[in-house]
Amino acid sequence: MADERPTILVVDDTPQNIDLLAGLLRPHYQVKVANRGRRALEIVRSAAQPDLILLDIMMPEMDGYAVCRALKADYTTRHVPVIFTTAKIATEDELLGLEVGAVDYVTKPISPPILLARVKTHLALRDQQRALEEQVRRRTAQLQQTRLEIVQRLGRAAEYKDNETGLHVIRMSHYARLLGERAGMGAHEVDLLLHAAPMHDIGKIGIPDQILRKPGRLTAEEWEVMKTHCQIGADILGQTDGSELLAMARVIALSHHERWDGSGYPHGLAGEDIPRVARMVAIADVFDALTSDRPYKEAWPLERALALLRDQAGSHFDPVLVQHFLDALPEVQEIQRRYAEGSARPEQH
């Protein structure tokens, strides 16, 4: 029978501290451990995310503050609560920890009853937050549906101007959602990703038709104009504090042509510096383009498209996300079947 107890990730560079914390927690929870900040990020970004993180502050290479900032800046990991474990107890240290996104502090030397009580409390608060989010989603369903219809039509505005196939934005957004689920995103963030992904190319509205619809290869000058669609899309979606959906859509529009090795555009970002949701959309967008008929090419066979993803993992694409996509092949094929060209055009749901 599967162990359904919550999972706690313990992050500390001192083996004795890891042993102490893990020993206290294992009778009550599943426990994972990491002795470096970067290793902790790898674990949290895996498919099976922890339910809570106990994070040391003073670590080499990447301290706890930097780890927490990275977690909270990522749509796929920001929902995981972080408790700092530290001997630093100055007021300014506590304030900094809360500012970067931690929910609490436990000071060293560790008091076992206090540690267990804090962990139990914050796991309960997380469960309550999930329940509250579900209630809010249900109560605002009608308003949300109206917003989504507007968003979908905004995405289609670019699609109709371009030579994209009819159901491209729907298929690729479902591929992106599938990647989000495989990467451990929370339910709310997965829904945001599904509905933000169709706006990835909204900036093509601002590209002249003679470039956008040119049947042959673009000149160097034309290509520079084409590349501006990322920034145009970000400008159209704007800076907004009132809509998580549009905020995520802006991130995707701006960064979905960045490449893992830094050779993409518009800013030449590389690796983890590229927002993870944009890395997901990059895979979804390219895969659907390859496996769809276009005016200038026939659809590639599935195996040929998958071979390209494998070959470009670590150069064009995030290699971990490529593996998630390959592991989800049955679901990918179901999306292809469900939203095949020539079928009645459904709304996203």
N, C-alpha and C positions, 0 to 999 in steps of 0.2 A: 504494500500500500504506500502510495506517495506521501512524503512528509509535507504537510500543508502548513506547517508553522511558519511565521514570518521569518525572513532572512535579514540578518544584520551583517553589514560589512564593517570590519574593524581595520582601521588604517593607522599604522604606527611604525616608525623605523626601528624601534627597540624590541627585540624578540621577547624579553621578559614582560613587557607591557602587553604584547599581543597574546602571550600565553595566559596572563592574568585575566584580561578581558574576555578572551574566548572561553576560558574555563568557567567564568561567571555566567556567561550567556548560553552556553550549549545545553544546559538542562532545560531551557525554556524556548530556545530559538535555533534555527539553522544559522550557521556562522560561516562567513567567508573572510579571508584576511588578505591584506596587502601591506608590504613594507616600504612602498614608495608611492608618491602622489600619482605619477603617470600610470602605474599599474592599477591603482584604484580607479582611475578614469576608464581604463580598458575594461575592468570588471563591470562597472556601472553601465557602460555602453554595450554590454553583451545582451543577448536575448533575455536572459533571466536576471532582471535587475533586482537589487536588494530593496527591502522595504524601508530601511533606515541605515544611516552611516554614522559610525563613531569615528571622528577624524582628528588625528593629532595635528597640532599647528606647526611645531618646530621640527621640520623634516628637511633633508638635503635636496637639492635640485629644484624641487617644487614644494613650497610650504602649503599648509592647510588652507590658508586664505586663497591662494591661487587655485587650488583644487576646487574649493567651494565656488569661486567666481566662475570657473569653467563649467561646473555642473549647472549653475543657475542661468548661465547664458545660453544653454543648449535646450531647445524645445523638447528633446527626447529624454532629458534627465532632470529638468528643473523641479519636477514634482517630488523628488526623493528628499525626505527631511534629513538634515545634517545636524549632529550634535558634536561640538568640539570637545575634545578631552585634552586638557592642557594644565600646566603649572602656572601659566601666565594669567594672573587674576586682576591686573590693573584695569581700572574703569575704561580707559581708552582701548585696551585690547578687547574687552567685552563688546564695546560699541562697534569696533571694526568688524568683529565676527558677525554681529547681527546685521550690519550694513551689507556684508557680502552674501548674506542669505541663510546663515545658520539659524536654527530654531532654539538652541539652548547651549549651555556650557556645563560640563562636569569637570571639576578640578582634580588634579593629581596632588597627593596620592588618592587613589580611587576609594571611595566608600561603597562597598558592594550594595547595601540597601538603597542608597541614593541613586546609584547607576541604574539598577533594575527598575526603580520607580520612575525615573526620567524616561527610560526607554519605553516602558509600558504606557506612560502618559502620552508620549508623542506618537506611538503607533495608534493609540485610540483616537487621538486628534486627527491623524491622517485618515482613518476610517470614517470619522465624522465628516471630514472635508469631502471625501469621495461621495458620501451619501448626499451631502448638501449640493454638490455639483450636479448630481443626477436629478435632484428635485428641481434645481434651477433650469436644467435642460428641458425637463418635461413641461415646466410652467411657461417657458418662453419659446416653445416649439413653433408656434404660429409666426411670431415675429422673426425667429431665426430662418424659417422657410422663406419668408418674403425677402430677407437679406440675401439668402443663398440664390434665389432666382435672379436677383439683380447681379450678383457676382458671376453666376454662370453665363449670363448674357454679355457681361463685360468681357469674359474670356472668349466668348464666341465672336465678339467684334473683331478681335485680332485673327481668329481662325478663318473667318470669311474673307478677310483681306488677303490672307496668305493662301498658299496652295495646299494647306493641310487637308487630310481626309476627314470625313464628317464626324467620326467618333473618336478621333485621336485624343482630344483633351479628356474625354471620359475614361478611355482605357488607361491612359498614362496616369491619371489621378488615382485610379484604383490600384495600379501597380505601386504608386508612391505610398498609398495607405497601407498596402500589404507590407512594404518595407518598414514602415513605421511600426506596425504591429510586431514584426519579427525583431526589430531593434529594441523593443521594450518601451515604446512611447506609451504614455497614459491615454485613456480613452478620449479625453477632451482634446489632447494635442493631435491624436490620430484623426479625429473629425475635422479639426482645423486644417490639417494637411490635405485631406481629401478635397476640401472645398477651396483651398488656396492654390493648389497645384494648377488648376486650369488657367490661372492668370499668369503663368510663367512667361508667356510671350506677348503679353498685352502691349509691350513697347513697340511691337511691329506696326502698330497703328501709325507711328511716327516715321516709318521708313518709306521713302518714295516708291510708288508702284513699279517704276522702271527697274528698280533694283530688286524689290521683293519678288516680282514675278518674272525676272529675267530667266529664260530657259537655259542659258549657257553658264559657264563659269564666270564668277565676278572678277572684275579687275581689283588690283590692290586698293585703289581708292574707293571703289564700291564696297569692298569688304570692310574697310574702316567705317564706312557709314552704317553698314549692316550691324556691326558690333555695338553701335550706340543704342540698339533697342533695349539692352539691359538697363542702362541708366534711364532711358525714356520711360520704361515700365515702372521703375522705382519712383520716378518723378510723378507719373500719373497716379500711382497708388498713394504717394505722399507719406509724410510723417504723421502718424496718428496715435494719440494716446487712448482713443475711445474704442478701438476695434482690434481685438487680437487677431481676427481673421485677416484684415487688411495689413496688419503689421507683419504677419507671417508671409502673406502674399508678396509684400515688398521685398523681404529678404530673399525669397525664391526668385522673383523677377530679376533682381540685381545679380545674383550669384550662381544661377544654374548652369552657366557656361564656364565657370571656373573648373580647373582640372587638378587632380590630386598632386601631380608633379609640378604645379605652378605655371604650366604653359597656357592656361586658359585666359579668359577675359571677363570683365573689364579691368580687374585690379591685379591679376596674376597671383591670386591667393593660392596657397598650397596646403595639403594635408588637413589637419584639424582646424586650421584657420578658416576654412570654408564652412559656412553654417551647415550642419548635418542635414537639415531638411532640404537644402539646395543640392547636396550630394545625392540624396534620394531621388529627387526630381530629375537630376541629370541622367541617372540610370534608367528611370522609367521613360523619359522622353526619347532617349536614343534607342532603347529597345523597341518601343512602339514604332518609331520612324523606320527602323530596319525591317520590321516584320509587316509593314503596311505597303500596299501599292501606292506609288506616287506618280505624277505625270512624267517624271524623269527616270523612274526605275520600277522594276517589279519587286514584290515583297520577297525578302530573304526567307529561306527555310528556317525553322526554329533552331535547328542545331547550329547553323552558320551564325545566327545572331548570338546565341549563347557562347559560341567559341570566341566571338569578338569581345564579349564582356569579360570572359576569362583572360584573354590576351591583354586587354587594356586595364585589368585590375592592377592597381598600384601605379599606373601612369595617368590614364584619363579618369578612372573611377576609384572610389574608396574600396579597397579590397575586402574589407569586412562586410560592407553592404552588398557587394557583388555576391559574396558567398550566401548571404541571407536570401538574395533574389534566387540564386540557383537552388537553394534548399526549398524554396516555396514554389517550385515549378508546377506542381499540380494545380495550385491556386492561380498561377499565372495563366495556364492554359484555359482554366475555367473563365477567367476574365476575357481572354481572347474570344472564346466561344460565345459568351453572353453578349458581348458588345461588338460582334463581327459587323463589318460593313454590309449594308443592305438590309440589316434588321431595323425594326422600328426604333427611332431614336428616343431612348429613355432619358428622363432626368436623373441626375445623380442622387443616390440615397445611400 
